[in-house]
């Protein structure tokens, strides 16, 4: 060790300066490799963690700040969904709906001569459920029946109304009235897939 020191001081001044500079660079490089670079990676990891936690905090604060508004929106959507489900029932509710329409006719005082469900007509997400209706009663009873059907929560369209065979019965003009009543129902996912597959398999001419 002493020999190294003596040899160092035997060097010329410029050589000693260069050697000192090299030693300083080596020390700095070692610090960078073993200390600073490791700390830098640790700091980068901590920065990412802090930013992630800050984003989570901001998201939570946003949710809390808008909680009442979000709850109101959810309540509105729930109400809209319930109203839509009332207007377009699913398949299992159709028999009850048809029974309700028939009961409306009887309550209006009509004689139900025919109430026959026909084949459903499928659309994209719903099915039309047509029913042939034939009733007999006076004009007021027929008008009451149509009015009450129009006030049902379910969507029921009445068309092709025809009145014939008018007869005077006990001082009242009684007619036979036929019409087509069409209600609607939602198609479930399995039905939509089946119908889409059937349409895809049809020839181009049959699809139109």
Beta strands, then each sheet from edge to edge (+ up, - down):
strand 1: 111-117
strand 2: 121-122
strand 3: 126-138
strand 4: 156-169
strand 5: 172-186
sheet 1: 1+ 3- 2+
sheet 2: 1+ 3- 5+ 4-
end
